[in-house]
């Protein structure tokens, strides 16, 4: 399976951070050259999320996870996308393999927290998500998103919560935390 | 486990992104053949169809056409729009559907003027209901009559139950002068509806809450009109048994 070379990936990531460039054109050209590279599909999925093209985003993230089932970040993002799309059962199924991560891995802790959250177990959710934030040194933008969820949980626990959080915040950081992830050169 | 309408937890609601939720319905309907999503989309946009029907009715001479008739054309237009819409083209469904609903209502109203009263929604729906529940009864004439009467009464109760808030904001719940027993019965009936099997619940809700005829419910659920009729009868029989012996 041919994977995108490091220099090509770095060039792509650098260009995505610049304005006025056809990001989709760039990533799609690389996907044509390396159709089995899960990272490229994940990147495309993240760009599609940012562009509000939800159906194609789901397909791209699913393709990334299908190509590389151990790609934990892609799996987490796919499940999170499904959760925010109102498909909790599917999200839980997507996340199930993440149970094989060490229990103190930040993605495992985020999943645990989100599982508590959708059961309205706000205190448990806050505890797990907060531990996840402390454990996550790879993706600061993801910590920012999760912190917003934690803050909202606190507000709900106090009875002053509101009902739409991710709509305002999640889109902006999807790509940036992805970029940080690649910059750190890890998939776990 | 049956997914309940409006049954999302507070925690999940916190995370939902409305455009994604809608995109998920389209994805599952188009690419994963999840038929139930057609009904969910229909329910989501039913208000648009009704509002369009009302606007047309107000802007034209009635010629004996009722709002209920016009609504059926609007629902038909909405279903056609759901089936033809391409969610990947980036056009919002509401804008796409509005034109189709409008066209369908205008065409339907023109056709309607040429038909006699027997085609009107109200008489048609009553015939459909009666046929549905009459076909389901056994041989004993007296028992059949009793069951028919009970099923028709349940139908009337369901119509007035206000299982959900009506679009026009009117409060159709029984007022203070109506009996406690009646209110209690309607409340129990509403609870029992939510305990029905998914397809039967969908039929009862779409028909009695939303006034959708069997024809369009059949289209929505991708089953025959005869099957809708059978499931309608089965649902009423369950409601009769549960409410009657509660």
Interface residues (C-beta under 8 A of the other chain):
Chain A: X52 X53 X54 X55 X56 X58 X81 X82 X83 X84 X85 X86 X87 X88 X114 X116 X117 X118 X119 X120 X121 X122 X125 X149 X152 X153 X156 X161 X163 X164 X165 X166 X167 X170
Chain B: X8 X9 X10 X11 X12 X13 X14 X15 X16 X17 X18 X19 X20 X21 X23 X24 X26 X27 X31 X87 X88 X90
